[in-house]
């Protein structure tokens, strides 16, 4: 009887993770940037980090599961596991030479469960998107009274099921050093399609050729994290973080087919001209190195005071560099690496009016318990337009709402991103986007999940 509650909650968590696999496969994206490499690596962001200028690895909080830095798992509350669930929406307007197109992507950002155990160790597992592909664009050439048309499109995505471990065994004079790693399995399918043909005057359909190249990914993946926290005194603390994603080959299978159809929009009418056998191959990830800093200043209210708050303000900053010169694509024999190395800088601030809101929940107002976040970021993409590297700049804001029920550590978090991708040329291709990211952290309250019950 004493383990029924535990098994019930674990079963529910695993069921939700399974449902998340289906939901992730239903994401909708229409971004030309996803036609390169493995696809678009951005767009679905964590609700907390997206409010802090997309700062990821510096967030270490016993009430939040930060799977961007596996070294933080051991900081979770002992005996109080956290279930994390996130949904993201990105609204984009693409423009070029005075024309524009609107698209959106809505999908699951993560399903994950984390907990700490034996005082010095932490564990997390779950599911999150790794890359997505979805685009469609066309070009036309006038041939007398008819038009020659080319349509390029792609779809699919790669997800990652991961298991992370961390340890904080190194402690000395207010300093704690934590290390951890995420071990993941990448899986998913992506495809690129090219159609070409002649549209005759007055006709809405056309005959032509179709080329379809598809890839199925099945590969292991890992990343390593480190966190150093120095408590200077009761009011000041400093942390340094780093996460490394080394160069790794991503194995999979590849197929290519060439077809002809009287109506290229109807796959049932295709005649096969050529179809390659399924071949094994690999692409690669892009090795990256992220470094972060977090400084927290606390103000403690006087003992016995009912109108002074135990407030805190945290400053987060990070820098990430990715080496695209090492990117490989062994599936494509004609592949030539023309990508540029990228960098990313982020800065965010979080303000908490009352940190000890559980103890003081009777005397504090609702807005005292909330966490307020703002941020800014700037990074470069590996693509070039008109001889200039594409950049991405944005501002963010959001808040966290703790759920104060039976001393629960649960919370609801919202992050909003407003950004723009492009180059200085006003006529060149640009993307103006808005991101809305909602995250829910669910934790037990007074009734902990992993505590053995004793009968008197």
Helices and strands as residue ranges (DSSP letters): H 4-24, G 32-35, H 47-51, G 70-75, E 82-96, E 99-117, E 121-143, E 146-172, E 175-199, E 208-231, E 236-245, E 249-261, G 267-269, E 271-275, E 279-284, E 288-299, E 311-322, G 324-326, E 342-352, H 366-369, E 371-385, E 388-402, E 411-422, E 430-443
